[in-house]
Amino acid sequence: MRRLAALPIALALTAAIAANAVESRTASTGPSSAAAAPAAAVASRLLGASGPADASLTSGQANGSAGRVAEAAHTAAAPVPPVPVGPPKGLPSGIPAPALKAEDKLPIPQGWPFDEAFPRTSGTSRLVPGAFEYSDFLYDDHGAAGAPRGFPIAGLAPSDGTFEYAPAAAKKNGADIFRVGIGHDVSASYWRVDWTTLIDQNVPVAEFAIDSTPDAGAAAWPGVDHLASPGIDKALVVSAQGAWVMDGTGAKTAVAALGGSLTVDMAAKSFVVRLPEARFATGGKWTVRVASGVANAAGDGFAPVDSDHGALPNQPPVFNVGFRNHDQEPMVGNYWMEDAQAAALAAGDVAKFGATVDWSDLASGKATPEPLPTGYTNRWYVSSITVGDASKHEDQGVVADTGGGTGDLKPNFLGRVQPYAVFVPSTYKDTTATPLTWVLHSLSEQHNQYGALAPNFLTQACEDRGSICATTLGRGPDGWYFDEAELDFWEGWNRLANTYNIDADRTVISGYSMGGWATYKLGLAHPDLFAKAVVLAGPPQCGLRVADGYGFAGGAGRCTTDGNGSPFIENARSLPYYIAHGTDDELVPVTSVLEHVDHFRALGLRYRFELYPGMDHLGYGAADHFKSAAAHMGTGVRETDPSRVTYRWYPNLDRPEWNMRSTSAYWLSGLQAAEVRPGLTARVDAESSAVARPSHTVQFTPGADVPGDPSPAVVTEQTWADGPVDAALPVLSLDLTNIGSVTIDVARAGFAPGTAGHLDVVADRAGSVVLHTSKGDVTVAVSPGHGPLIPFTA
């Protein structure tokens, strides 16, 4: 689509449209669109255009426009209501609706009389009036480091613990501690365990080991074989079948016999025990530890774990240990944040994991703030959806991956709460808006990929750049960021923005391998949300491709029909891409990437491509040398109102049941395709000439990076250089393909309120264009072809 400002007639119009002038900025570029008629023809049409003084159309004039316009009228004669101020702080304008939805609340369990304010960072605790509340790590219930069994669901992200569940009702997650609470009021103490999965209430059991008297007590946990920690003088065992207080010798007294009670709340997935103060006295400071496993038949102890389910001889039958601080689980190599737990359980000693409960703090109603540690942590949030049939308890637990090496593209982690990884730089201050960088995970990996494998990269991309970084699980290792995995991304962004002070205009999207595909998929579908896109060994499509048309999809369904990223490169007119790849990549053939990069070059878009001779896929990722990638993430801001917007999308990827759609890009919104079917795209190419902007020339630069990181690289880069300023012309040109409707914010397109403009439309089928003006919305019906200019008033 050619700029119209070069027309001689534009000079004569400059005075009339001076009110349209705004600060000049770099214009985007690309091949001419069919919507842009030859310059002389457009000038002639513009001079010959007629209409009322306010440039709005009456129905009579519309009927006389060769069938191009059925009707254009202001839909609201009354004053226009105030425009919403935009999304919540920290979220960019134009972000999809799922990122704006308030987080759902978890049920509060019956029998728990205290505030529900558990911390969101796993491995942290806080005080609320009357209670101590702790959040554990999610999906960390793997027991001791014993005898490895089977193939992990996330094949490249194994756990250190090796335990597997014998009961089918455990759904591979039946004794996973989610949260723990200890409370006190004037008459009783309260002991609470929340479970990540609770399909069969008889599966899990938990034991609190209590050291209430310094320098006294036993080391062995009563009722838990081969487990020790110092000073145990009493314990509390709780399952769905009952609760018992034990002394150091293991003698049991039912809680009911002490006048206490047990509440099992299946909706909240919680066990809550109430112990009367008169029969179970508290006071001073207690050291409390907690562990979980599968309940025995009576529910008053732990069922053993045999070698067929991952245990070595003399290992305790414990799947999960709570009260582990986040800094006790190392970042490197620790995919499920349970390496320290696995080692401690293998040694049979969990002394280092415990909480100090000061009963005077609880009695006084002391409260502490939500912990927000810096560095690398895991956090959790409540998803807006359930995955699976809740009536059949299929919305919980962990399900096996049936897709072999490429996965099945289905969710594997079905719980109501989902984890994500966060790196907060040490310089973070909640008074200063901080950039956000997404580092999205690879195929067969999960949210802790970069913490486990690439700590150097996180230091460079997050700590050194002063950026918060985040990685979502995507509900599994192979979602390819479609459907539930994409929803996880948007909801995770919402939770970050509601927790940290994030700069909405400084977000970088990046990822390795499948995460690189996500950088294409999400970055090109929403280019207005990001300041930069960084692709590391990323495939151009969902699957393996040697060249366009030669390859195979990563799985059935949307990945097959709507998984080619190449047609959408033109969406990156205002989003620069950095792409890095190895010549010997065995999983993402370099030929497909070279072809992909050539599309960026042919379209005149900004990019940097670094090609590493001899580097393969797994070696590049494991090397943890991404200095150049981190450096080129930059600290720039996103473009919000470019003069030209080209936007293509797959309408078939919309998920209306979750309100997840591609509906906007820059000053385009309300995007609706005329036809929706797998593999079919819709496209808008829109250019506003209303503002005088500098033209630019494309500069292509070949070179090299020596010594490079991780190795010397061949580098090609395409940038823009500003040229002469094009004079403004009050024309808005649209080229529409498979468009049912599109809304144009004419003010953001550069038309000052009250000024006259002209709409020039080419369409392949009937549809409508809605002009959002200062006087209200004007709807213009369009027919196939290239019709006359349509006047409007901004």
Salt bridges, closest charged atoms under 4 A:
GLU103 OE2 - ARG120 NH1 2.85
GLU103 OE2 - ARG495 NE 3.57
ASP104 OD1 - LYS101 NZ 3.01
GLU116 OE2 - ARG179 NH2 3.18
GLU116 OE2 - ARG192 NH2 2.70
ASP136 OD1 - ARG324 NH1 3.51
ASP140 OD2 - ARG324 NH1 2.86
ASP194 OD2 - ARG179 NE 2.92
ASP194 OD2 - ARG192 NH2 2.81
ASP233 OD1 - LYS234 NZ 3.22
GLU277 OE1 - HIS184 NE2 2.99
ASP300 OD2 - LYS252 NZ 2.81
ASP306 OD1 - HIS309 ND1 2.80
GLU329 OE2 - ARG324 NE 3.00
GLU370 OE1 - ARG126 NH1 3.95
GLU370 OE2 - ARG379 NH1 3.64
ASP483 OD1 - ARG558 NE 3.17
ASP483 OD1 - ARG655 NH1 3.12
GLU486 OE1 - LYS521 NZ 3.00
ASP503 OD2 - ARG506 NE 3.15
ASP505 OD1 - ARG638 NE 2.73
ASP548 OD1 - ARG545 NH1 3.96
GLU570 OE2 - ARG648 NH2 3.16
GLU570 OE2 - ARG683 NE 2.85
ASP585 OD2 - HIS581 NE2 3.42
ASP585 OD2 - HIS617 ND1 2.72
GLU595 OE1 - ARG545 NH2 3.69
GLU610 OE2 - ARG608 NE 2.73
GLU639 OE2 - ARG25 NH1 3.71
ASP641 OD1 - ARG748 NE 2.62
GLU657 OE2 - ARG655 NH2 2.33
GLU675 OE2 - ARG677 NE 2.82
GLU675 OE1 - ARG765 NH1 3.53
ASP685 OD2 - ARG644 NH2 2.68
ASP685 OD2 - ARG683 NH2 3.69
GLU687 OE2 - ARG3 NH1 3.79
ASP709 OD1 - HIS625 ND1 3.01
GLU717 OE1 - ARG608 NH1 2.99
ASP726 OD2 - ARG3 NE 3.34
ASP760 OD1 - ARG45 NH1 3.21
ASP760 OD1 - HIS786 NE2 2.91
ASP764 OD2 - ARG765 NE 3.47
ASP777 OD1 - HIS772 ND1 2.73
